[in-house]
Amino acid sequence: MPAYLLICLLLGGSVQGVWFNMTLQLLGLAIIAWSALARGDSEPTRSARMLLWIALLAVGVMALQLVPLPATVWPHLGGRERIASDFALLGLRTPPLPLSLAPYDSLGAIFALIPPIAVLCAMLRLRAYRSRWLTIPLAAAAMIGILIGVLQVSGGPMSPWYIYEETSRGLATGTFANANHMATLLLVCLPFLAALLASMRGSKAQHFSAMAALVGGLAIVILVGLALNQSLAGYFLAVPVVMLSVLILLPSRSGLLKTAGAAAGAFLLIAMIALWLVPIGSQSLRAGAESSVLSRQEIFATSGRAAADLMPFGSGAGTFRSVYQLYEDHDRLERAIVNHAHNEYVEIAVETGIPGILLLGAFLIWWFGAAANAWRPGGSPFARAAAVASAAILMHSFVDFPLRTAAVATVFAMCLGLLAEPKLARQRSRHSSELRPTRHLTWE
């Protein structure tokens, strides 16, 4: 699983990489098939089963949106009267049509779920990982991304080191097309580096010191990479993520956990408000608040109208861009192309309606319970790191769409796998010598 995660991090930085994403999906299908045919050594925990059911229901909701409906039913569903009237203007009868207004886009959205589901299957079914090893692909991808970012910035906006045609030119995007998504990867590395160091507590002083030096060096490079990246989301979220990462290093029964955790939560809320007040695409705090209201809030309001009109079943997964064009202000001479709502939760409401909202609510209830369980006394440091990293991704999704990339989606799935089975994460964080039988001669 760590090897597959590294491939996803290097190749899954944008939907523009069609061949890259196809490769990840084919490999993911092989992992899913392997997990389905393999005999499990033990049954998944109750939390893991709930997570797998939520993932299965999500795929089911998206698949049902592709089933054709009778012409007597389809025009009466939310938001489809306008399209049905267009058939009448052309003198055509309304044919049987699916719920999705763009079925091919919805099919592509289902394919995009393959890599994260493959990661969940590899972790919860095949047990094909060790918790410490999960830090290796994260750190390796971060270092590679930072190195490419240095080359991108030094080469200017037209640098040949930019991987994708449509990208944040002039910024250090690394292996991503969007600088904010690269910042997300750098942020989620920090709690896992802290968990790696915390898992070494109790080992020999020489080993612990060497690991502390390595983790400290990597953390400094990542912070330098965030500064080079110039993502405001990275800047604002770095403070609470660093604070929570430090908490992972503290003993489970430390009295500072609740106080520092509350302070980190307050910083996280302030970060979200600040990001909401910054215009979309802006990399400067000097941007006026008025312009921000005309960007994020306008997109939010337009998306809200579309979601209300398309209730109860939504427009179909992956259809936001096409649907938004129907509801935006057509009297403007210049209109920016809006690919996403810059709020994952609003976009889910637009595309999947009430079924998607109910599933999202069920997932968030599961996540809050699993994250709280990870921070109980005796919890695994890697489960705690997963709680911090997934929280950063969920909060970033309020103002952006990082989960729409295979790279961030697989990291998020990895975090969910650790949260679903925290006891297993604790066992697998031990040194490999504790898990293998002795293979040397013993003289008596």
ZAGUTI-133323 format. One record per residue (C-alpha): x, y, z. Coordinates in pm, whole numbers, padded with zeros to 5 digits, always signed. Layout:
BEGIN
XYZ...
//
This chain:
BEGIN
+00000+00000+00000+00277+00255+00071+00415+00192-00279+00074+00256-00437+00032+00567-00222+00364+00707-00346+00262+00649-00710-00069+00830-00644+00110+01123-00484+00346+01161-00780+00096+01105-01063-00239+01213-00918-00185+01586-00879-00453+01698-01126-00745+01573-01332-00554+01705-01635-00324+01403-01619-00563+01172-01801-00310+00894-01863-00168+00930-01513-00510+00894-01355-00601+00604-01582-00287+00422-01463-00379+00483-01099-00732+00360-01157-00619+00040-01329-00376-00034-01047-00651+00046-00799-00889-00199-00967-00625-00470-00936-00588-00397-00562-00966-00401-00512-00993-00734-00697-00705-00875-00492-00871-00772-00167-01201-00924-00279-01041-01262-00358-00799-01277-00066-00885-01446+00259-00880-01202+00547-00682-01298+00856-00931-01122+01080-01263-00945+01055-01262-00564+01022-01364-00368+01328-01712-00223+01362-01576+00120+01277-01404-00016+00965-01722-00188+00850-01918+00134+00891-01661+00321+00685-01669+00061+00408-02050+00073+00402-02044+00452+00369-01798+00424+00078-02011+00154-00086-02327+00361-00048-02151+00663-00200-02060+00458-00508-02418+00326-00518-02569+00676-00512-02344+00785-00798-02417+00470-00998-02794+00512-00960-02762+00856-01115-02670+00682-01444-02985+00466-01462-03226+00593-01733-03567+00705-01607-03895+00701-01802-03981+01014-01998-04294+01053-01785-04086+01081-01467-03762+01257-01559-03904+01604-01656-04077+01638-01317-03759+01602-01112-03597+01916-00972-03438+02156-01222-03510+01947-01530-03820+02128-01656-03600+02374-01850-03421+02094-02037-03748+01912-02106-03891+02233-02257-03591+02254-02490-03686+01915-02637-04037+02051-02694-03903+02361-02872-03715+02132-03109-04029+01930-03173-03880+01621-03009-04023+01391-02749-03836+01377-02420-03637+01049-02424-03561+00834-02119-03276+01007-01940-03075+00941-01624-03069+01164-01317-02724+01294-01412-02735+01588-01649-02389+01489-01781-02364+01107-01758-02009+01085-01896-01886+01328-01631-02063+01124-01364-01898+00807-01491-01562+00981-01467-01642+01082-01109-01705+00716-01020-01370+00619-01174-01204+00889-00963-01316+00703-00649-01114+00393-00741-00772+00501-00596-00902+00601-00248-01122+00291-00228-00822+00079-00327-00624+00231-00039-00905+00148+00204-00921-00210+00075-00543-00250+00101-00550-00130+00462-00872-00274+00601-00886-00597+00404-00531-00692+00302-00350-00527+00599-00078-00446+00342+00100-00176+00539+00296-00083+00849+00214+00246+01015+00572+00371+01019+00616+00294+00653+00327+00523+00564+00545+00821+00650+00796+00725+00380+00578+00797+00072+00445+01117+00230+00793+01249+00307+00935+01132-00027+00656+01296-00228+00691+01616-00026+01068+01634-00085+01027+01563-00457+00753+01825-00480+00965+02085-00300+01262+02016-00530+01044+02052-00840+00891+02364-00686+01234+02524-00648+01302+02456-01017+00960+02595-01112+01003+02921-00921+01363+02971-01035+01258+02922-01398+00980+03181-01386+00617+03150-01503+00720+02978-01828+00944+02723-01656+00945+02383-01831+00922+02216-01489+00549+02280-01460+00384+01942-01516+00037+02059-01619-00072+02313-01879-00331+02485-01657-00145+02550-01335-00051+02817-01078+00240+02958-01278+00495+03156-01084+00428+02949-00770+00581+02627-00643+00312+02372-00735+00545+02070-00725+00371+01761-00862+00030+01934-00851-00145+02179-01081-00279+02387-00792-00042+02545-00539-00303+02508-00262-00314+02131-00312+00064+02107-00289+00038+02298+00038-00213+02040+00160+00038+01760+00101+00308+01949+00290+00075+02012+00582-00035+01650+00623+00329+01540+00638+00390+01728+00962+00166+01523+01196+00297+01196+01052+00655+01305+01111+00557+01381+01470+00391+01039+01499+00705+00872+01365+00912+01038+01636+00654+00961+01906+00652+00594+01807+01028+00582+01882+00971+00684+02243+01118+00416+02470+01379+00300+02219+01755+00345+02264+01869+00703+02318+02099+00686+02016+01818+00570+01787+01574+00828+01926+01826+01111+01882+01896+01009+01523+01524+00996+01446+01467+01332+01616+01740+01490+01400+01590+01337+01084+01233+01442+01168+01345+01791+01266+01536+01835+00941+01244+01715+00729+01003+01942+00918+01223+02245+00854+01242+02162+00482+00863+02127+00469+00815+02465+00636+01056+02619+00386+00854+02450+00111+00535+02608+00248+00700+02951+00237+00812+02887-00121+00468+02758-00214+00304+03093-00121-00037+02935-00060-00248+03136+00183-00431+02817+00276-00097+02666+00367+00001+02970+00573-00324+02989+00770-00360+02615+00831+00006+02569+00923-00037+02722+01270-00307+02481+01401-00148+02183+01223+00191+02252+01382+00028+02295+01723-00161+01968+01695+00149+01791+01564+00339+01898+01875+00056+01752+02087+00123+01412+01931+00466+01420+02093+00323+01480+02440+00229+01193+02673-00130+01074+02645-00219+01193+02994-00054+01534+02969-00262+01817+03112-00170+02038+02817-00365+01829+02564-00707+01986+02625-00579+02343+02656-00352+02327+02353-00618+02138+02156-00874+02412+02225-00622+02678+02121-00549+02489+01797-00921+02463+01728-00959+02839+01776-00670+02904+01535-00833+02665+01287-01160+02860+01301-00973+03189+01254-00791+03038+00956-01119+02941+00791-01266+03288+00839-00951+03449+00700-00949+03223+00395-01316+03299+00335-01233+03672+00325-00956+03630+00068-01050+03638-00304-01026+03312-00494-00689+03278-00661-00536+03559-00456-00195+03504-00306-00189+03835-00117-00350+03950+00203-00370+04300+00056-00667+04203-00162-00978+04397-00072-01260+04240+00124-01514+04378-00122-01366+04182-00412-01372+03867-00201-01744+03907-00136-01795+03925-00512-01607+03596-00559-01651+03333-00289-01984+03459-00161-02125+03501-00510-02021+03148-00607-02168+03024-00280-02499+03204-00343-02523+03086-00704-02440+02730-00601-02706+02751-00330-02970+02847-00584-02867+02559-00808-02874+02311-00518-03222+02423-00410-03356+02406-00765-03210+02058-00829-03339+01899-00510-03399+01625-00411-03154+01426-00626-02902+01682-00751-02755+01724-01097-02523+01423-01096-02169+01366-00975-01907+01561-01168-02157+01798-01332-02097+02114-01128-01918+02312-01399-02193+02253-01656-02473+02322-01407-02315+02639-01269-02314+02792-01617-02694+02766-01622-02734+02970-01304-02458+03232-01325-02523+03593-01429-02535+03594-01811-02550+03974-01835-02182+04012-01748-01950+04086-02038-01664+03891-01877-01727+03577-01676-01460+03363-01519-01498+02989-01570-01600+02832-01239-01494+02466-01234-01578+02403-00868-01774+02564-00587-01458+02612-00380-01659+02448-00105-01669+02070-00125-01978+02043+00092-02183+02281-00123-02067+02103-00438-02179+01768-00296-02522+01919-00226-02548+02047-00584-02441+01720-00745-02602+01455-00523-02890+01628-00345-03046+01484-00033-02889+01134-00065-02542+01289-00080-02613+01524+00210-02733+01234+00427-02425+01029+00342-02201+01327+00412-02367+01371+00750-02322+01002+00832-01955+01021+00736-01891+01331+00949-02056+01165+01249-01831+00861+01195-01523+01082+01157-01584+01282+01474-01626+00961+01672-01314+00800+01524-01104+01115+01572-01214+01149+01934-01131+00783+01994-00780+00836+01853-00705+01105+02113-00806+00897+02413-00528+00793+02654-00317+00518+02503-00413+00605+02147-00177+00533+01860+00035+00833+01753-00035+00743+01390-00412+00742+01451-00373+01086+01608-00169+01201+01309-00444+01070+01083-00700+01271+01282-00495+01591+01244-00420+01537+00875-00779+01448+00783-00907+01746+00983-00678+01977+00784-00810+01832+00457-01173+01860+00570-01125+02221+00679-00941+02308+00359-01238+02164+00169-01453+02448+00305-01269+02692+00079-01119+02469-00191-01145+02126-00355-00829+01927-00262-01017+01595-00256-01085+01624-00627-00726+01513-00692-00625+01147-00664-00317+01241-00462-00500+01411-00174-00793+01167-00195-00565+00867-00137-00391+01041+00155-00733+01112+00303-00833+00746+00257-00510+00640+00429-00600+00861+00726-00949+00710+00742-00801+00360+00739-00582+00445+01038-00878+00599+01222-01098+00297+01149-00861+00053+01322-00652+00252+01573-00548-00056+01771-00409-00218+01459-00228+00107+01377-00071+00096+01722+00041-00265+01677+00182-00199+01332+00379+00100+01453+00612-00124+01647+00955-00209+01520+00963-00487+01264+01189-00693+01489+00900-00721+01735+00675-00865+01467+00899-01130+01314+01029-01450+01472+01397-01478+01559+01611-01614+01276+01949-01660+01444+02108-01944+01631+02090-01945+02011+02358-02122+02212+02256-02266+02547
//
